[in-house]
C-alpha cells in the first residue's frame, strides 16, 4: 500500500545495511567478516585483570575466499 513520506534524514549507512522508502517484497542484507583475536581479546567487565605472559595468534589460511557474497 503506498504511503506518503515526509522529510528523511540519513546520518550514515554501513556496508551491510538497507535503506528503503516505498513498497518492498524482500530485503536481504549480506555481509561477511573474518576476525583474528588472541587470548584475552574479548574480555569485558569491571576490574578485569588478564595476565598473558606470551600470547601469540598464529593464522594460516590457504583459502582465498571463505564466505563469498553475491
HUHUCOR-V554330 format. One record per backbone hydrogen bond with DSSP energy under -0.5 kcal/mol. CO is the residue of the C=O (numbers start at 0). NH is the residue of the N-H. E is the energy in kcal/mol with one decimal. If there is no record, write none. Layout:
<<CO | NH | E> <CO | NH | E>>
//
This chain:
<<8 | 10 | -0.6> <13 | 16 | -1.3> <37 | 40 | -1.6> <39 | 42 | -0.6> <44 | 47 | -0.6> <49 | 51 | -0.6> <50 | 52 | -0.6> <53 | 55 | -0.5> <55 | 57 | -0.6> <56 | 58 | -0.5> <67 | 69 | -0.5>>
//
